[in-house]
Amino acid sequence: MSAHLDAKALSRLTAEIERDIDAGSYDGVHLILARHGEIALNAVIGQAERATSRPLEHDAVFRILSLTKAFTNTLALMAIGEGRLALSTRVVDVIPEFLGTDRFRAVRKDRINLGHLLTHRSGMPATPDPGLGPDRFGVLADVIEALCSVDAVNEPGTDLNYSPSVNHALMGEMVRRVYGYDSFRQLAHDRLFAPLGMDSTRFGLPRKWAGRAVPLKVYVPEDGWLSPDDIECLNTCISEDAELPWVGAVSTAQDVFAFAEMLRRGGEHSGEQLIAPAVLDHATRLQTGDMVNDLYAGIAQTRGWETPPGNFGLGFSLSGTGTHPSFFGPFTSPRTYGNYGAGSSLFWVDPERDMTLVFLSAGVMDEGDNVARFQKISTMAVAAAL
């Protein structure tokens, strides 16, 4: 095989996925695996929705949940390279009203900067609800107004706790303001999606794409960290006009692959440098030392696993080293980087082996099961490299 991937190993990978889907672990998947930019596996397996037996198509549009954060992170990294933002730029430097109106509750908020947001160390509450109810998630101005009255709960920089919503809502608003756009959605289209030819990617689901959209169906216990309602509410929240910089993007596997390939090529696409190489190099290096990620440490504890290090670069999760369970598995190279969405989606780039993986699935799994699933998928994928 010209991509230097073992054909038998790839067959084992697809057979294993088929077994998991047949067992009801999830409904379906669009998987792309490439090496040196050459696609070796582009497989659509299973269904878009188990309950209706609706087939999963190659052009299926997924609500990619927190994989959305990869796009918001990238816009922030682009703004850094262009001198519009710095890691030391405080939120209040761009969003002064974030401090709130009660000076006695403003403690710590004046010190939260972009570096803290990108590394999940802002000290803001780790909640999927950014200060208001789901019926207003899609209006970014309302979210920012609500966050002005939310207090920091930890000293910025001292605690790493995965931020499902707050950090990227603030980052989305920061990049919108420094680029002078009226709409975060239009900024993402003009600066990122259009240059990469990502024609089926957008913040908010257009009505005309509804027939291609994979519904969010959640297979998690009611008493889990996230309940089914916490995620399935996004079927309606991610409307055509919604702007949620933390979970609100829709995309296809092919489009996410185009995005990941731009990263693999050092931020370049068709002769245009979207992210400065120096910025991308720094963003894909460990920035959080040996700090643990409170959320995933808790999941590991309930499973009896080793406590994993947080392993964050600037916006990107990193593979690192060690034997603990992780999305990337223990056999990808330590600087492998990527992003993931709750119970469903993952992409990574292994710079040492020059490999790219995109995995968008239908059916949202419990997050602990999801870590175990992706550890297996990532290991079998990288095991195919010759």
C-alpha positions in Angstrom: 0.0 0.0 0.0 1.6 3.3 -1.1 0.6 5.1 2.1 2.8 2.6 4.0 -0.1 1.3 5.9 -0.8 -2.4 6.5 -3.9 -3.4 4.5 -4.6 -6.4 6.9 -4.4 -4.1 9.9 -6.9 -1.7 8.3 -9.2 -4.6 7.7 -9.0 -5.5 11.3 -9.8 -1.9 12.3 -13.0 -1.8 10.2 -14.1 -5.2 11.4 -13.6 -4.2 15.0 -15.8 -1.1 14.4 -18.4 -3.2 12.7 -18.5 -5.5 15.8 -18.9 -2.5 18.1 -21.8 -1.1 16.1 -23.4 -4.5 15.9 -23.1 -4.7 19.7 -25.0 -1.4 20.0 -22.1 0.6 21.4 -22.9 3.4 18.8 -24.9 3.7 15.5 -22.4 4.4 12.8 -19.2 6.2 11.8 -17.4 8.0 9.0 -13.7 7.3 9.4 -10.8 8.7 7.4 -7.2 7.6 7.9 -4.4 9.0 5.9 -0.6 9.0 5.8 1.6 11.5 4.1 -1.6 13.2 3.0 -2.7 10.1 1.1 -6.1 8.6 2.2 -5.8 4.9 2.9 -9.2 4.3 4.5 -12.4 6.3 3.9 -15.1 4.2 5.3 -18.8 4.8 6.2 -20.0 2.1 8.5 -23.4 1.6 10.1 -26.4 3.9 10.4 -27.1 7.6 11.1 -29.8 6.5 13.5 -30.3 3.0 14.9 -34.0 3.6 15.8 -35.0 4.3 12.2 -32.4 2.3 10.4 -31.5 5.4 8.4 -28.3 4.7 6.5 -25.2 6.9 7.1 -24.1 8.6 3.9 -20.7 9.9 2.8 -22.0 13.5 2.9 -23.6 13.2 6.3 -23.4 16.4 8.4 -22.5 15.8 12.0 -23.1 18.1 15.0 -19.5 17.7 16.2 -20.0 19.0 19.7 -16.7 20.0 21.4 -14.6 19.2 18.3 -16.0 22.7 17.5 -13.5 24.1 19.9 -10.7 23.2 17.4 -12.1 25.8 15.0 -12.4 28.5 17.7 -8.9 27.7 18.9 -7.6 28.0 15.4 -9.2 31.5 15.0 -7.5 32.5 18.2 -4.1 31.2 17.1 -4.5 33.0 13.8 -5.3 36.2 15.7 -2.1 35.7 17.8 0.0 35.3 14.7 -1.5 38.5 13.2 -0.7 40.5 16.4 -4.4 41.0 17.2 -4.2 39.0 20.4 -1.5 37.7 22.7 -1.5 34.8 25.2 -1.3 37.5 27.8 -4.3 39.4 26.5 -6.8 39.5 29.3 -10.5 38.8 28.7 -11.3 42.2 30.2 -8.9 43.9 27.7 -11.3 42.9 24.9 -14.5 42.4 26.8 -14.4 45.0 29.6 -17.9 44.3 30.8 -16.8 40.7 31.7 -15.6 42.1 35.0 -19.3 42.6 36.1 -20.8 45.4 38.1 -20.1 44.1 41.6 -16.5 44.9 42.4 -16.6 42.5 45.4 -17.3 39.6 43.0 -14.8 40.6 40.3 -11.9 39.0 42.1 -9.7 36.9 39.8 -11.7 37.7 36.6 -9.4 40.6 35.8 -6.4 38.2 35.6 -7.9 35.6 33.2 -6.1 35.8 29.9 -6.2 34.0 26.5 -3.5 31.6 27.5 -5.6 30.4 30.5 -8.7 30.0 28.2 -6.7 27.9 25.6 -5.3 25.6 28.3 -8.5 25.2 30.3 -7.0 26.9 33.3 -9.2 30.0 33.5 -10.7 29.2 36.9 -14.2 29.8 35.6 -16.8 27.1 36.4 -16.5 23.9 34.4 -20.2 23.7 33.3 -21.9 22.9 30.0 -24.3 25.8 30.7 -22.6 29.1 30.1 -24.6 31.1 32.6 -28.0 30.8 31.0 -30.5 28.2 29.8 -30.4 26.2 26.6 -33.1 28.3 24.9 -30.5 31.2 24.8 -27.4 29.2 24.1 -27.4 30.2 20.4 -27.2 34.0 21.0 -23.5 34.8 21.7 -24.3 38.3 22.9 -26.7 36.9 25.5 -24.1 34.3 26.6 -21.4 37.0 27.1 -23.9 39.2 29.0 -24.7 36.2 31.3 -21.0 35.4 31.9 -20.4 38.9 33.1 -22.3 37.9 36.3 -20.6 34.5 36.7 -17.8 34.4 39.3 -14.3 32.8 38.8 -14.1 29.8 41.2 -10.3 29.3 41.1 -7.2 31.4 40.7 -6.5 31.6 37.0 -3.6 29.3 36.0 -3.7 27.1 39.1 -6.3 24.5 38.2 -6.8 22.5 34.9 -10.5 21.5 34.5 -11.9 20.9 31.0 -14.2 23.8 30.2 -17.2 22.6 28.2 -18.5 26.0 27.4 -17.3 29.1 29.2 -13.7 29.4 27.9 -14.6 29.1 24.2 -17.7 31.4 24.5 -15.2 34.1 25.7 -12.6 33.2 23.1 -15.2 33.4 20.3 -16.3 36.8 21.4 -12.7 38.0 21.8 -11.8 37.0 18.2 -15.0 38.4 16.9 -14.2 41.8 18.5 -10.6 42.0 17.5 -11.4 41.2 13.9 -14.3 43.7 13.9 -16.9 41.3 12.7 -20.7 41.6 13.5 -21.0 37.8 13.5 -18.7 35.1 14.8 -20.2 32.7 12.2 -19.2 35.0 9.4 -15.7 35.4 10.8 -15.2 31.6 10.9 -16.5 31.3 7.4 -14.3 34.0 5.9 -11.1 33.3 7.8 -11.1 29.5 8.1 -13.9 27.5 6.4 -13.9 29.2 3.0 -10.1 29.2 2.5 -10.0 25.5 3.3 -12.9 24.7 1.0 -15.0 23.4 3.9 -18.3 23.9 2.1 -20.3 21.7 4.5 -19.0 23.2 7.7 -20.7 26.1 9.6 -21.6 27.4 13.0 -25.3 26.7 13.1 -27.1 24.1 11.0 -28.7 25.6 7.9 -32.3 24.4 7.2 -31.3 23.2 3.7 -28.8 20.8 5.3 -31.3 19.2 7.7 -31.8 16.2 5.5 -28.1 15.4 5.7 -27.8 16.0 9.5 -27.1 13.1 11.8 -29.4 13.4 14.9 -27.8 13.5 18.3 -28.9 10.3 20.0 -27.3 9.8 23.4 -26.7 6.4 25.1 -25.5 7.5 28.6 -27.0 6.9 32.0 -29.3 9.6 33.4 -27.0 10.1 36.4 -23.8 10.5 34.4 -21.6 13.7 34.2 -23.7 14.7 31.2 -27.4 13.5 31.0 -29.0 12.7 27.6 -30.9 16.0 27.9 -27.7 18.0 28.3 -26.6 16.8 24.8 -29.8 16.1 22.9 -31.0 19.7 23.6 -28.4 20.7 21.0 -30.5 19.1 18.3 -32.7 22.2 18.6 -30.2 24.7 20.0 -27.9 24.4 17.0 -30.3 26.1 14.7 -29.5 28.1 11.5 -28.8 31.3 13.4 -27.1 29.8 16.4 -23.5 30.9 17.3 -22.0 28.6 19.9 -18.2 28.8 19.7 -17.9 25.8 22.1 -20.2 23.1 20.6 -22.1 24.7 17.8 -20.3 23.7 14.6 -21.7 21.2 12.1 -19.3 19.5 9.6 -18.6 16.4 7.6 -15.7 13.9 8.0 -14.2 15.2 4.7 -14.2 18.8 5.9 -12.7 17.9 9.2 -10.0 16.0 7.3 -9.3 19.1 5.2 -8.9 21.1 8.4 -6.6 18.4 10.0 -4.5 18.2 6.9 -3.9 21.9 7.0 -2.5 21.4 10.5 -0.4 18.4 9.4 1.1 20.6 6.8 2.2 23.2 9.4 -0.8 25.5 9.0 -0.5 25.8 5.2 -3.2 25.2 2.6 -2.9 25.8 -1.2 0.0 28.1 -0.7 -1.7 30.2 2.0 -0.3 30.2 5.5 -3.4 30.2 7.8 -1.6 29.6 11.1 2.0 30.9 11.5 4.3 27.9 11.8 5.9 29.2 15.0 2.5 29.6 16.6 1.3 26.2 15.6 4.6 24.6 16.8 4.1 26.2 20.2 0.4 25.3 20.3 1.2 21.6 19.8 3.8 21.4 22.7 2.9 20.7 26.3 1.8 23.8 28.1 0.3 22.3 31.3 3.2 20.4 32.8 2.2 17.6 35.0 -1.2 19.1 36.0 -4.1 16.7 35.8 -7.4 17.5 34.1 -10.0 17.3 36.9 -12.8 16.0 34.6 -10.8 13.1 33.1 -9.1 12.4 36.3 -12.5 11.9 37.8 -13.6 9.6 35.0 -10.4 7.6 35.4 -11.0 7.2 39.1 -14.5 5.8 38.6 -13.1 3.3 36.2 -10.1 2.3 38.3 -7.7 3.6 35.7 -4.4 5.4 36.2 -4.8 9.1 36.7 -3.9 10.8 33.4 -2.0 14.0 33.0 -3.9 16.9 31.5 -1.6 17.1 28.5 -2.8 20.3 26.9 -1.0 22.5 24.3 -2.7 25.7 23.3 -6.2 24.5 22.6 -5.0 21.1 21.4 -5.1 17.9 23.5 -1.7 16.0 23.3 -0.9 12.3 23.4 2.1 12.6 25.7 3.6 9.5 27.2 2.6 6.8 29.7 0.3 3.9 29.9 -2.9 5.6 31.1 -6.1 5.3 28.9 -6.5 8.3 26.5 -8.2 9.3 23.3 -4.9 8.9 21.4 -3.9 5.6 23.0 -0.3 5.0 24.3 1.3 4.2 20.9 0.8 7.4 18.9 3.9 9.6 19.1 4.0 11.9 22.2 3.4 15.1 20.2 0.3 13.7 18.5 -2.4 16.4 18.9 -6.1 16.8 18.2 -9.5 17.5 19.6 -12.6 15.6 20.5 -16.4 15.9 21.0 -18.3 14.3 23.9 -18.9 10.6 23.3 -18.7 10.9 19.5 -15.9 12.6 17.6 -12.2 12.8 17.3 -9.4 13.9 15.0 -5.7 13.7 15.5 -2.5 14.3 13.7 0.6 12.2 14.5 3.5 14.4 13.2 6.1 11.7 13.7 4.4 9.1 11.6 2.8 11.8 9.4 -0.7 10.3 9.9 -4.1 11.9 10.2 -7.3 10.3 11.7 -10.8 11.6 11.5 -13.6 9.7 13.3 -17.2 11.2 13.4 -19.8 8.9 14.8 -23.5 8.7 15.2 -24.7 7.8 18.7 -23.1 9.5 21.7 -21.4 7.2 24.2 -20.7 7.6 27.9 -17.5 9.5 28.1 -15.6 6.8 29.9 -16.7 4.3 27.3 -15.7 6.8 24.7 -12.1 7.1 26.0 -11.8 3.3 26.0 -13.3 3.2 22.4 -10.9 5.8 21.1 -7.9 4.3 22.8 -8.6 1.1 20.9 -9.3 2.8 17.6 -6.2 5.1 17.8 -4.0 2.1 18.7 -5.3 -0.1 15.9 -4.9 2.9 13.5 -1.4 3.6 14.4 -0.6 -0.1 14.5 -1.2 -0.1 10.7 1.8 2.2 10.1 4.7 0.3 8.5 
